[in-house]
Amino acid sequence: MGWYGNGWGWGSGLGMVMMLLVWGGLIALGIWGVARLTRGGNEPTLSVDVPRQVLDRRFAAGEIDPEQYAEARRVLDSGLATGASPHQ
């Protein structure tokens, strides 16, 4: 018979499973790396708009009239929109 049952004992079965896991991990890592490097710039970028930029954009788009724009700017400039006390 020979040592270790001709090479088909627990040791070789575990070795085959480990080799499959290693190769599977390397292939998955390679696919992830290629996808990460070749991904286009079509992802939305996360940007935090300050309130004034949002207000300017809404006014430029015609969503608010000049009176609403002026009032909102006054509120933003005075700090009332951020919860700050008007009497600082």
Secondary structure, DSSP 8 states (H G I E B T S, - for coil): --GGGGG-SHHHHHHHHHHHHHHHHHHHHHHHHHHHHH--S-S-------HHHHHHHHHHTTSS-HHHHHHHHHHHHHTGGGT--S--
